[in-house]
Amino acid sequence: MNFEFTNEQVMVRKSIQRFVENEIAPIAAEIDANHRFPEESIKKLGKYGFYAIPYSTEYGGADGDEISKAIVIEEIAKKCGSTAGISSVHYLPIMILDKYGTKEQKEKYMNKLMTAEYIGAFALTEPSAGSDASNVQTTAVLDGDEYVLNGTKCFISNGGVADFNIILAMTDKSKGIKGMSAFIVDKDTPGFNIGKIEDKLGICASATAELIFENCRVPKENLLGKLGKGFIMAMVGLDSGRIGMAAQALGLAEGAMEETIKYLKEREQFGKPLIKMQGLQWYLAEMEAKIEATRNLVYKAAYLKDAGKPYTKEAAIAKLFASETAMFVTHKAVQMHGGYGFMKDYPVERMMRDAKITEIYEGTSEVMKIVIASQITR
Ligand SMILES: Cc1cc2nc3c(=O)[nH]c(=O)nc-3n(C[C@H](O)[C@H](O)[C@H](O)COP(=O)(O)OP(=O)(O)OC[C@H]3O[C@@H](n4cnc5c(N)ncnc54)[C@H](O)[C@@H]3O)c2cc1C
C-alpha cells in the first residue's frame, strides 16, 4: 500500500493552494454575503486548467487523475464552500459528456467546458423526483429531427448561469427507468426558461434554480449517449460526483479546523490561551480523528476510480462519512469560537452553513446508506 501522493499530485495541490490564497479566499465572505456567483474565479480556474485535469488530451484535457481533481475541490473548499460546490458540480457534466458523448458532441463542448468558457449543469431532480430519481416526469418526444422537451427541474446547481445543461427526461414512460434519456440543452434554446432562483442556508454564492421546459426543441443529435440509458448514466455520473462532494466536505472540515486552532491560540480566558484547555483539546482530537479517516476514505474512492475498479460503495461511504464529519467539525468549530463563532466576522459561521448541503445533494445521507446497503447485500 502507498499512502503518498505522486509528485504531480503534490504540484497540483501547491498550484491550487496558491490560486485559492490569491483569488478565492479574499472574496469568499463577500460573495457569500452578496449571494454573488463568482464568475471571475470560475473562468480563471478554467483558464489555468484545473477543470481539465482528469480528462484525456484529445479535446484539451490534462490526462490527470481523479485524485488530483479531489485535491482541487478539497483545497478550494478549505476557504470557500460555494466555489468548491460550483466546481464539483461543473466537473459532473464534463465527466458524463466525456464518457458518453459522441465525437461531434465532444468536439463542440469538451474544450469549452474544461476551460470554463462554458459553465455546466446537470439536471435530474424534479418536484416529485428527489431521492426517488426514477420518478422523473419531464418528457422528451421525438418530432421529426428534434426532441421536444416539457417539464420542470428544481434545485439545479449552476442553473441559470450554465451554458451547457444535461437534462434527464422520459423518452418512453412505459419502460420505467429504461425509458429515461439524457439531452444536451444549450442556454438560449427557445422554450428553455429559468424559473425560481433559490435563496439558501449555505453555499449562497452558488446559483440554484428551477429550469422550465415548454415545448423546448433540441436537435436529435443532442441525445447524449444511447436512448433509454439516461438513468444509468446519471447513476454512474453521481458515483463519480460523490467523490467530489466528499472532497468538498473534507476541505470544509479542514478549513474549519485550521481556523479553530488559530483562534484558540489567540483567545485567552482564565489567564491562559484556550488551546491549553484540555476539554477543548479533546474536541480537537475527535475532530482530527474524523478528518483523518475522511481523508483516507476520499482518496481511496478516488484511487479505485483511477485504477478502473468498482467504487460505487466506497464513493457512497466517503460522501456519507465526509459530510457528517464536515457538519460535526464545523459545528464544534463554531462552539469553540464562542459568541464570536456566531458572528459573520469569523469564517466558521459560513463554513457551518456551507457544510450542511454536503449531507443533502448528489444523494442524501439516507440515500448513501441505501447505496451502501445495496452493495453489501447483493
Ligand atoms: C442547493 C442544492 C443544489 C442541488 N443541485 C442539484 C443539481 O445540480 N442537480 C440535481 O439534479 N439536483 C440537485 N439538487 C437536488 C438534490 O439532489 C435533492 O434535493 C436530494 O437528492 C434530495 O431530494 P429531495 O430534496 O426531493 O428530498 P426527498 O427525496 O423528499 O427526501 C426528504 C428526506 O427523506 C429522506 N428519504 C427519502 N427517501 C428515503 C428512503 N427511501 N429511506 C430513507 N429516507 C429517505 C431523505 O434522505 C431526506 O432526508 C440540489 C439540491 C440542493 C438543496
The ligand as an ORCA input file, in Angstrom:
! r2SCAN-3c Opt
* xyz 0 1
  C     -28.523     23.528     -3.001
  C     -28.964     22.331     -3.774
  C     -28.360     22.065     -5.001
  C     -28.776     20.980     -5.770
  N     -28.225     20.761     -7.002
  C     -28.746     19.802     -7.808
  C     -28.297     19.658     -9.160
  O     -27.391     20.353     -9.617
  N     -28.895     18.719     -9.939
  C     -29.894     17.915     -9.483
  O     -30.399     17.106    -10.250
  N     -30.325     18.027     -8.192
  C     -29.790     18.941     -7.361
  N     -30.232     19.076     -6.059
  C     -31.265     18.186     -5.583
  C     -30.798     17.204     -4.529
  O     -30.016     16.205     -5.109
  C     -32.056     16.680     -3.818
  O     -32.558     17.759     -3.047
  C     -31.774     15.470     -2.965
  O     -31.448     14.366     -3.769
  C     -32.959     15.101     -2.075
  O     -34.168     15.122     -2.756
  P     -35.402     15.947     -2.156
  O     -34.938     17.303     -1.852
  O     -36.561     15.807     -3.057
  O     -35.729     15.234     -0.768
  P     -36.639     13.938     -0.558
  O     -36.284     12.879     -1.526
  O     -38.064     14.359     -0.476
  O     -36.172     13.468      0.888
  C     -36.626     14.051      2.112
  C     -35.994     13.277      3.264
  O     -36.438     11.914      3.210
  C     -35.315     11.042      3.144
  N     -35.649      9.866      2.328
  C     -36.159      9.860      1.061
  N     -36.300      8.598      0.637
  C     -35.896      7.787      1.649
  C     -35.803      6.382      1.817
  N     -36.135      5.511      0.852
  N     -35.346      5.905      3.009
  C     -34.975      6.741      3.995
  N     -35.020      8.105      3.880
  C     -35.484      8.605      2.724
  C     -34.211     11.866      2.529
  O     -32.938     11.339      2.809
  C     -34.464     13.213      3.169
  O     -33.909     13.228      4.451
  C     -29.798     20.128     -5.276
  C     -30.357     20.377     -4.008
  C     -29.964     21.462     -3.272
  C     -30.602     21.710     -1.942
*
